[in-house]
Amino acid sequence: MTVKLSRLAQRDLDDIRRYTVRTWGRDQWLKYFRGLAGAFEGIAADPDKGRDRSLFATGLRSVNYGRHVIFFARIPAAGDEPVILRIVHQRRNMLALAHFDDIGR
């Protein structure tokens, strides 16, 4: 099983990369990205893992990696495979994300 990233998640990943490279350098970004990729692989291996976030949207789940929360769900249009919907900093107001920002579904 593979994991796909929504456009919003890809944008989140690009933002994380830019910030990390600017703040801590390319080597730190590569290290952090390897960890994120490992988290994505874990989601692909077991799409039912993680914290239930159905309060935000039906079927939504999340896992934490480092300082980020990875939101994902099985999406019928993607063959019921998991799709990473957003990758947000843990300090982000999660309720605002669900109500005022498109969570990506």
N, CA, C and O atoms as CSV, one atom per row, in Angstrom:
chain,resi,resn,atom,element,x,y,z
A,1,MET,N,N,0.848,-1.172,0.000
A,1,MET,CA,C,0.000,0.000,0.000
A,1,MET,C,C,0.900,1.244,0.000
A,1,MET,O,O,1.939,1.270,0.659
A,2,THR,N,N,0.489,2.256,-0.737
A,2,THR,CA,C,1.255,3.495,-0.803
A,2,THR,C,C,0.483,4.615,-0.124
A,2,THR,O,O,-0.718,4.500,0.124
A,3,VAL,N,N,1.172,5.673,0.166
A,3,VAL,CA,C,0.525,6.848,0.744
A,3,VAL,C,C,0.665,7.995,-0.242
A,3,VAL,O,O,1.741,8.249,-0.782
A,4,LYS,N,N,-0.428,8.667,-0.459
A,4,LYS,CA,C,-0.434,9.843,-1.324
A,4,LYS,C,C,-0.530,11.088,-0.454
A,4,LYS,O,O,-1.027,11.028,0.671
A,5,LEU,N,N,-0.061,12.204,-0.968
A,5,LEU,CA,C,-0.178,13.485,-0.274
A,5,LEU,C,C,-1.153,14.377,-1.031
A,5,LEU,O,O,-1.083,14.492,-2.255
A,6,SER,N,N,-2.063,15.008,-0.288
A,6,SER,CA,C,-2.950,15.989,-0.903
A,6,SER,C,C,-2.122,17.212,-1.298
A,6,SER,O,O,-0.972,17.349,-0.880
A,7,ARG,N,N,-2.700,18.088,-2.095
A,7,ARG,CA,C,-1.998,19.323,-2.458
A,7,ARG,C,C,-1.657,20.152,-1.223
A,7,ARG,O,O,-0.577,20.738,-1.139
A,8,LEU,N,N,-2.583,20.196,-0.269
A,8,LEU,CA,C,-2.318,20.950,0.964
A,8,LEU,C,C,-1.174,20.321,1.750
A,8,LEU,O,O,-0.330,21.035,2.291
A,9,ALA,N,N,-1.138,19.006,1.819
A,9,ALA,CA,C,-0.054,18.323,2.538
A,9,ALA,C,C,1.279,18.555,1.838
A,9,ALA,O,O,2.300,18.749,2.498
A,10,GLN,N,N,1.277,18.537,0.509
A,10,GLN,CA,C,2.513,18.814,-0.232
A,10,GLN,C,C,2.987,20.240,0.041
A,10,GLN,O,O,4.181,20.488,0.203
A,11,ARG,N,N,2.045,21.163,0.088
A,11,ARG,CA,C,2.390,22.552,0.414
A,11,ARG,C,C,2.934,22.653,1.837
A,11,ARG,O,O,3.903,23.371,2.084
A,12,ASP,N,N,2.308,21.933,2.776
A,12,ASP,CA,C,2.803,21.910,4.154
A,12,ASP,C,C,4.237,21.387,4.196
A,12,ASP,O,O,5.096,21.959,4.868
A,13,LEU,N,N,4.486,20.299,3.475
A,13,LEU,CA,C,5.822,19.705,3.443
A,13,LEU,C,C,6.842,20.677,2.860
A,13,LEU,O,O,7.960,20.781,3.366
A,14,ASP,N,N,6.468,21.384,1.809
A,14,ASP,CA,C,7.358,22.389,1.215
A,14,ASP,C,C,7.655,23.510,2.208
A,14,ASP,O,O,8.792,23.969,2.311
A,15,ASP,N,N,6.626,23.951,2.940
A,15,ASP,CA,C,6.819,25.000,3.944
A,15,ASP,C,C,7.749,24.531,5.063
A,15,ASP,O,O,8.614,25.283,5.511
A,16,ILE,N,N,7.571,23.297,5.510
A,16,ILE,CA,C,8.433,22.729,6.557
A,16,ILE,C,C,9.874,22.674,6.064
A,16,ILE,O,O,10.804,23.013,6.796
A,17,ARG,N,N,10.051,22.244,4.813
A,17,ARG,CA,C,11.394,22.171,4.232
A,17,ARG,C,C,12.045,23.548,4.189
A,17,ARG,O,O,13.179,23.715,4.639
A,18,ARG,N,N,11.337,24.530,3.654
A,18,ARG,CA,C,11.914,25.882,3.557
A,18,ARG,C,C,12.306,26.425,4.932
A,18,ARG,O,O,13.400,26.961,5.108
A,19,TYR,N,N,11.406,26.281,5.897
A,19,TYR,CA,C,11.674,26.797,7.235
A,19,TYR,C,C,12.866,26.080,7.873
A,19,TYR,O,O,13.743,26.720,8.455
A,20,THR,N,N,12.893,24.758,7.762
A,20,THR,CA,C,13.958,23.982,8.390
A,20,THR,C,C,15.310,24.287,7.756
A,20,THR,O,O,16.301,24.460,8.465
A,21,VAL,N,N,15.358,24.355,6.441
A,21,VAL,CA,C,16.626,24.664,5.763
A,21,VAL,C,C,17.099,26.063,6.153
A,21,VAL,O,O,18.278,26.260,6.447
A,22,ARG,N,N,16.194,27.022,6.157
A,22,ARG,CA,C,16.552,28.411,6.502
A,22,ARG,C,C,17.018,28.524,7.956
A,22,ARG,O,O,17.953,29.267,8.252
A,23,THR,N,N,16.366,27.787,8.862
A,23,THR,CA,C,16.647,27.923,10.287
A,23,THR,C,C,17.789,27.029,10.773
A,23,THR,O,O,18.640,27.471,11.544
A,24,TRP,N,N,17.807,25.770,10.322
A,24,TRP,CA,C,18.777,24.804,10.850
A,24,TRP,C,C,19.675,24.159,9.796
A,24,TRP,O,O,20.598,23.419,10.136
A,25,GLY,N,N,19.414,24.432,8.541
A,25,GLY,CA,C,20.286,23.906,7.493
A,25,GLY,C,C,19.757,22.661,6.800
A,25,GLY,O,O,18.834,21.996,7.271
A,26,ARG,N,N,20.379,22.372,5.662
A,26,ARG,CA,C,19.954,21.272,4.804
A,26,ARG,C,C,20.101,19.911,5.485
A,26,ARG,O,O,19.224,19.059,5.340
A,27,ASP,N,N,21.185,19.689,6.220
A,27,ASP,CA,C,21.380,18.394,6.870
A,27,ASP,C,C,20.256,18.095,7.861
A,27,ASP,O,O,19.774,16.965,7.943
A,28,GLN,N,N,19.844,19.114,8.610
A,28,GLN,CA,C,18.745,18.910,9.557
A,28,GLN,C,C,17.445,18.606,8.815
A,28,GLN,O,O,16.655,17.771,9.255
A,29,TRP,N,N,17.226,19.293,7.679
A,29,TRP,CA,C,16.035,19.003,6.886
A,29,TRP,C,C,16.036,17.545,6.421
A,29,TRP,O,O,15.019,16.859,6.523
A,30,LEU,N,N,17.169,17.078,5.913
A,30,LEU,CA,C,17.234,15.699,5.426
A,30,LEU,C,C,16.956,14.702,6.545
A,30,LEU,O,O,16.277,13.697,6.333
A,31,LYS,N,N,17.476,14.978,7.723
A,31,LYS,CA,C,17.227,14.111,8.877
A,31,LYS,C,C,15.734,14.117,9.240
A,31,LYS,O,O,15.144,13.061,9.469
A,32,TYR,N,N,15.134,15.304,9.289
A,32,TYR,CA,C,13.722,15.422,9.653
A,32,TYR,C,C,12.843,14.772,8.581
A,32,TYR,O,O,11.864,14.095,8.896
A,33,PHE,N,N,13.204,14.985,7.315
A,33,PHE,CA,C,12.419,14.404,6.223
A,33,PHE,C,C,12.446,12.884,6.276
A,33,PHE,O,O,11.423,12.241,6.039
A,34,ARG,N,N,13.604,12.298,6.585
A,34,ARG,CA,C,13.681,10.839,6.719
A,34,ARG,C,C,12.710,10.350,7.794
A,34,ARG,O,O,12.067,9.313,7.628
A,35,GLY,N,N,12.605,11.090,8.887
A,35,GLY,CA,C,11.664,10.717,9.939
A,35,GLY,C,C,10.216,10.851,9.488
A,35,GLY,O,O,9.388,9.989,9.780
A,36,LEU,N,N,9.911,11.933,8.775
A,36,LEU,CA,C,8.558,12.096,8.241
A,36,LEU,C,C,8.231,10.961,7.267
A,36,LEU,O,O,7.140,10.393,7.309
A,37,ALA,N,N,9.181,10.638,6.397
A,37,ALA,CA,C,8.971,9.555,5.432
A,37,ALA,C,C,8.716,8.235,6.164
A,37,ALA,O,O,7.890,7.433,5.728
A,38,GLY,N,N,9.421,8.010,7.269
A,38,GLY,CA,C,9.178,6.821,8.081
A,38,GLY,C,C,7.773,6.806,8.647
A,38,GLY,O,O,7.124,5.761,8.694
A,39,ALA,N,N,7.301,7.973,9.078
A,39,ALA,CA,C,5.929,8.073,9.590
A,39,ALA,C,C,4.931,7.788,8.472
A,39,ALA,O,O,3.920,7.123,8.699
A,40,PHE,N,N,5.208,8.290,7.258
A,40,PHE,CA,C,4.330,8.019,6.112
A,40,PHE,C,C,4.297,6.515,5.821
A,40,PHE,O,O,3.234,5.958,5.545
A,41,GLU,N,N,5.457,5.862,5.882
A,41,GLU,CA,C,5.521,4.419,5.650
A,41,GLU,C,C,4.723,3.656,6.700
A,41,GLU,O,O,4.072,2.659,6.390
A,42,GLY,N,N,4.777,4.133,7.953
A,42,GLY,CA,C,3.991,3.508,9.014
A,42,GLY,C,C,2.498,3.629,8.758
A,42,GLY,O,O,1.737,2.699,9.025
A,43,ILE,N,N,2.083,4.775,8.241
A,43,ILE,CA,C,0.673,4.977,7.892
A,43,ILE,C,C,0.280,4.032,6.759
A,43,ILE,O,O,-0.796,3.434,6.792
A,44,ALA,N,N,1.151,3.896,5.758
A,44,ALA,CA,C,0.868,3.000,4.633
A,44,ALA,C,C,0.744,1.554,5.110
A,44,ALA,O,O,-0.112,0.810,4.631
A,45,ALA,N,N,1.594,1.160,6.046
A,45,ALA,CA,C,1.584,-0.211,6.550
A,45,ALA,C,C,0.356,-0.502,7.402
A,45,ALA,O,O,-0.148,-1.626,7.408
A,46,ASP,N,N,-0.127,0.511,8.122
A,46,ASP,CA,C,-1.287,0.326,9.004
A,46,ASP,C,C,-2.117,1.601,9.013
A,46,ASP,O,O,-1.965,2.434,9.906
A,47,PRO,N,N,-3.000,1.760,8.018
A,47,PRO,CA,C,-3.783,2.988,7.901
A,47,PRO,C,C,-4.806,3.189,9.019
A,47,PRO,O,O,-5.444,4.239,9.090
A,48,ASP,N,N,-4.966,2.199,9.885
A,48,ASP,CA,C,-5.896,2.339,11.003
A,48,ASP,C,C,-5.190,2.739,12.290
A,48,ASP,O,O,-5.815,2.830,13.347
A,49,LYS,N,N,-3.876,2.980,12.198
A,49,LYS,CA,C,-3.123,3.383,13.388
A,49,LYS,C,C,-3.371,4.863,13.670
A,49,LYS,O,O,-4.033,5.554,12.896
A,50,GLY,N,N,-2.844,5.323,14.759
A,50,GLY,CA,C,-2.934,6.740,15.078
A,50,GLY,C,C,-4.171,7.106,15.868
A,50,GLY,O,O,-4.991,6.261,16.227
A,51,ARG,N,N,-4.270,8.371,16.120
A,51,ARG,CA,C,-5.353,8.924,16.939
A,51,ARG,C,C,-6.584,9.195,16.081
A,51,ARG,O,O,-6.481,9.766,14.995
A,52,ASP,N,N,-7.739,8.786,16.573
A,52,ASP,CA,C,-8.999,9.041,15.882
A,52,ASP,C,C,-9.308,10.530,15.957
A,52,ASP,O,O,-9.362,11.098,17.047
A,53,ARG,N,N,-9.509,11.159,14.815
A,53,ARG,CA,C,-9.840,12.593,14.744
A,53,ARG,C,C,-11.196,12.806,14.082
A,53,ARG,O,O,-11.415,13.801,13.392
A,54,SER,N,N,-12.109,11.850,14.304
A,54,SER,CA,C,-13.439,11.944,13.699
A,54,SER,C,C,-14.209,13.180,14.144
A,54,SER,O,O,-15.185,13.562,13.499
A,55,LEU,N,N,-13.789,13.804,15.226
A,55,LEU,CA,C,-14.412,15.051,15.653
A,55,LEU,C,C,-14.268,16.110,14.564
A,55,LEU,O,O,-15.156,16.942,14.378
A,56,PHE,N,N,-13.153,16.077,13.851
A,56,PHE,CA,C,-12.898,17.038,12.783
A,56,PHE,C,C,-13.568,16.614,11.481
A,56,PHE,O,O,-14.196,17.429,10.804
A,57,ALA,N,N,-13.432,15.336,11.133
A,57,ALA,CA,C,-14.016,14.796,9.902
A,57,ALA,C,C,-14.092,13.280,10.033
A,57,ALA,O,O,-13.191,12.662,10.600
A,58,THR,N,N,-15.145,12.684,9.521
A,58,THR,CA,C,-15.332,11.239,9.596
A,58,THR,C,C,-14.155,10.506,8.960
A,58,THR,O,O,-13.769,10.802,7.829
A,59,GLY,N,N,-13.588,9.550,9.690
A,59,GLY,CA,C,-12.497,8.738,9.187
A,59,GLY,C,C,-11.116,9.364,9.300
A,59,GLY,O,O,-10.120,8.738,8.939
A,60,LEU,N,N,-11.049,10.594,9.796
A,60,LEU,CA,C,-9.763,11.285,9.920
A,60,LEU,C,C,-8.971,10.715,11.088
A,60,LEU,O,O,-9.528,10.456,12.154
A,61,ARG,N,N,-7.671,10.521,10.887
A,61,ARG,CA,C,-6.770,10.030,11.929
A,61,ARG,C,C,-5.527,10.900,11.915
A,61,ARG,O,O,-5.317,11.681,10.986
A,62,SER,N,N,-4.698,10.765,12.950
A,62,SER,CA,C,-3.442,11.520,12.969
A,62,SER,C,C,-2.371,10.744,13.717
A,62,SER,O,O,-2.657,9.927,14.593
A,63,VAL,N,N,-1.131,11.024,13.346
A,63,VAL,CA,C,0.039,10.557,14.080
A,63,VAL,C,C,0.958,11.760,14.259
A,63,VAL,O,O,0.941,12.697,13.461
A,64,ASN,N,N,1.737,11.718,15.292
A,64,ASN,CA,C,2.701,12.786,15.546
A,64,ASN,C,C,4.075,12.351,15.065
A,64,ASN,O,O,4.453,11.184,15.175
A,65,TYR,N,N,4.812,13.316,14.530
A,65,TYR,CA,C,6.228,13.106,14.276
A,65,TYR,C,C,6.936,14.404,14.623
A,65,TYR,O,O,6.591,15.468,14.107
A,66,GLY,N,N,7.919,14.313,15.493
A,66,GLY,CA,C,8.644,15.516,15.897
A,66,GLY,C,C,7.676,16.555,16.418
A,66,GLY,O,O,6.903,16.293,17.340
A,67,ARG,N,N,7.723,17.727,15.828
A,67,ARG,CA,C,6.850,18.826,16.249
A,67,ARG,C,C,5.616,18.964,15.365
A,67,ARG,O,O,4.936,19.989,15.402
A,68,HIS,N,N,5.326,17.936,14.571
A,68,HIS,CA,C,4.219,18.031,13.621
A,68,HIS,C,C,3.180,16.939,13.832
A,68,HIS,O,O,3.472,15.862,14.351
A,69,VAL,N,N,1.955,17.253,13.411
A,69,VAL,CA,C,0.847,16.318,13.439
A,69,VAL,C,C,0.503,16.018,11.979
A,69,VAL,O,O,0.267,16.928,11.184
A,70,ILE,N,N,0.481,14.741,11.646
A,70,ILE,CA,C,0.181,14.297,10.293
A,70,ILE,C,C,-1.261,13.796,10.278
A,70,ILE,O,O,-1.584,12.796,10.920
A,71,PHE,N,N,-2.124,14.492,9.545
A,71,PHE,CA,C,-3.526,14.096,9.418
A,71,PHE,C,C,-3.692,13.271,8.150
A,71,PHE,O,O,-3.168,13.626,7.094
A,72,PHE,N,N,-4.425,12.167,8.262
A,72,PHE,CA,C,-4.627,11.298,7.105
A,72,PHE,C,C,-5.969,10.595,7.212
A,72,PHE,O,O,-6.583,10.545,8.278
A,73,ALA,N,N,-6.408,10.053,6.087
A,73,ALA,CA,C,-7.650,9.277,6.042
A,73,ALA,C,C,-7.613,8.370,4.827
A,73,ALA,O,O,-6.923,8.647,3.845
A,74,ARG,N,N,-8.362,7.286,4.906
A,74,ARG,CA,C,-8.576,6.439,3.726
A,74,ARG,C,C,-9.581,7.189,2.848
A,74,ARG,O,O,-10.644,7.597,3.316
A,75,ILE,N,N,-9.237,7.363,1.590
A,75,ILE,CA,C,-10.070,8.137,0.685
A,75,ILE,C,C,-10.593,7.213,-0.422
A,75,ILE,O,O,-9.801,6.620,-1.154
A,76,PRO,N,N,-11.924,7.085,-0.550
A,76,PRO,CA,C,-12.481,6.211,-1.586
A,76,PRO,C,C,-11.975,6.534,-3.000
A,76,PRO,O,O,-11.710,5.619,-3.780
A,77,ALA,N,N,-11.841,7.803,-3.330
A,77,ALA,CA,C,-11.380,8.200,-4.670
A,77,ALA,C,C,-9.933,7.778,-4.923
A,77,ALA,O,O,-9.488,7.755,-6.071
A,78,ALA,N,N,-9.199,7.446,-3.865
A,78,ALA,CA,C,-7.809,6.988,-3.993
A,78,ALA,C,C,-7.732,5.468,-3.825
A,78,ALA,O,O,-6.693,4.928,-3.444
A,79,GLY,N,N,-8.837,4.793,-4.111
A,79,GLY,CA,C,-8.850,3.334,-3.969
A,79,GLY,C,C,-8.871,2.888,-2.525
A,79,GLY,O,O,-8.409,1.792,-2.205
A,80,ASP,N,N,-9.401,3.723,-1.648
A,80,ASP,CA,C,-9.480,3.465,-0.203
A,80,ASP,C,C,-8.095,3.382,0.448
A,80,ASP,O,O,-7.940,2.838,1.541
A,81,GLU,N,N,-7.103,3.927,-0.240
A,81,GLU,CA,C,-5.758,3.995,0.335
A,81,GLU,C,C,-5.645,5.245,1.197
A,81,GLU,O,O,-6.402,6.197,1.011
A,82,PRO,N,N,-4.695,5.250,2.149
A,82,PRO,CA,C,-4.534,6.434,2.993
A,82,PRO,C,C,-3.958,7.606,2.197
A,82,PRO,O,O,-3.079,7.442,1.350
A,83,VAL,N,N,-4.479,8.777,2.498
A,83,VAL,CA,C,-3.984,10.016,1.900
A,83,VAL,C,C,-3.601,10.950,3.044
A,83,VAL,O,O,-4.394,11.184,3.957
A,84,ILE,N,N,-2.384,11.481,2.989
A,84,ILE,CA,C,-1.952,12.488,3.959
A,84,ILE,C,C,-2.653,13.778,3.563
A,84,ILE,O,O,-2.459,14.280,2.455
A,85,LEU,N,N,-3.465,14.314,4.463
A,85,LEU,CA,C,-4.254,15.498,4.141
A,85,LEU,C,C,-3.570,16.785,4.555
A,85,LEU,O,O,-3.618,17.777,3.827
A,86,ARG,N,N,-2.934,16.780,5.716
A,86,ARG,CA,C,-2.221,17.965,6.212
A,86,ARG,C,C,-1.074,17.517,7.094
A,86,ARG,O,O,-1.117,16.434,7.677
A,87,ILE,N,N,-0.041,18.357,7.192
A,87,ILE,CA,C,1.087,18.166,8.102
A,87,ILE,C,C,1.255,19.509,8.790
A,87,ILE,O,O,1.782,20.449,8.197
A,88,VAL,N,N,0.812,19.607,10.034
A,88,VAL,CA,C,0.777,20.906,10.703
A,88,VAL,C,C,1.600,20.881,11.988
A,88,VAL,O,O,1.775,19.833,12.610
A,89,HIS,N,N,2.095,22.039,12.368
A,89,HIS,CA,C,2.863,22.160,13.599
A,89,HIS,C,C,1.960,21.874,14.790
A,89,HIS,O,O,0.783,22.233,14.785
A,90,GLN,N,N,2.509,21.231,15.803
A,90,GLN,CA,C,1.719,20.844,16.973
A,90,GLN,C,C,1.129,22.033,17.721
A,90,GLN,O,O,0.156,21.875,18.458
A,91,ARG,N,N,1.697,23.207,17.545
A,91,ARG,CA,C,1.160,24.391,18.223
A,91,ARG,C,C,-0.013,25.027,17.481
A,91,ARG,O,O,-0.643,25.961,17.977
A,92,ARG,N,N,-0.291,24.520,16.307
A,92,ARG,CA,C,-1.391,25.059,15.513
A,92,ARG,C,C,-2.703,24.805,16.228
A,92,ARG,O,O,-2.881,23.762,16.857
A,93,ASN,N,N,-3.614,25.747,16.135
A,93,ASN,CA,C,-4.929,25.601,16.735
A,93,ASN,C,C,-5.718,24.597,15.890
A,93,ASN,O,O,-6.184,24.931,14.801
A,94,MET,N,N,-5.866,23.378,16.391
A,94,MET,CA,C,-6.475,22.309,15.615
A,94,MET,C,C,-7.955,22.576,15.327
A,94,MET,O,O,-8.447,22.233,14.252
A,95,LEU,N,N,-8.659,23.178,16.271
A,95,LEU,CA,C,-10.068,23.484,16.024
A,95,LEU,C,C,-10.205,24.518,14.914
A,95,LEU,O,O,-11.114,24.426,14.089
A,96,ALA,N,N,-9.315,25.497,14.887
A,96,ALA,CA,C,-9.346,26.482,13.807
A,96,ALA,C,C,-9.045,25.809,12.477
A,96,ALA,O,O,-9.635,26.160,11.456
A,97,LEU,N,N,-8.143,24.854,12.483
A,97,LEU,CA,C,-7.816,24.117,11.261
A,97,LEU,C,C,-9.064,23.427,10.725
A,97,LEU,O,O,-9.338,23.466,9.525
A,98,ALA,N,N,-9.812,22.800,11.613
A,98,ALA,CA,C,-10.996,22.052,11.198
A,98,ALA,C,C,-12.128,22.963,10.751
A,98,ALA,O,O,-12.880,22.606,9.845
A,99,HIS,N,N,-12.264,24.122,11.361
A,99,HIS,CA,C,-13.416,24.968,11.089
A,99,HIS,C,C,-13.151,26.111,10.123
A,99,HIS,O,O,-14.074,26.566,9.447
A,100,PHE,N,N,-11.920,26.584,10.042
A,100,PHE,CA,C,-11.662,27.772,9.232
A,100,PHE,C,C,-10.695,27.520,8.082
A,100,PHE,O,O,-10.527,28.379,7.216
A,101,ASP,N,N,-10.080,26.395,8.064
A,101,ASP,CA,C,-9.078,26.067,7.053
A,101,ASP,C,C,-9.509,24.760,6.415
A,101,ASP,O,O,-9.984,23.869,7.120
A,102,ASP,N,N,-9.364,24.619,5.140
A,102,ASP,CA,C,-9.728,23.373,4.478
A,102,ASP,C,C,-8.776,22.286,4.933
A,102,ASP,O,O,-7.574,22.367,4.679
A,103,ILE,N,N,-9.290,21.283,5.594
A,103,ILE,CA,C,-8.422,20.215,6.095
A,103,ILE,C,C,-7.998,19.278,4.977
A,103,ILE,O,O,-7.159,18.402,5.184
A,104,GLY,N,N,-8.567,19.456,3.807
A,104,GLY,CA,C,-8.075,18.718,2.669
A,104,GLY,C,C,-8.963,17.586,2.191
A,104,GLY,O,O,-8.535,16.780,1.365
A,105,ARG,N,N,-10.158,17.506,2.675
A,105,ARG,CA,C,-11.030,16.392,2.261
A,105,ARG,C,C,-11.924,16.793,1.169
A,105,ARG,O,O,-12.723,15.985,0.697
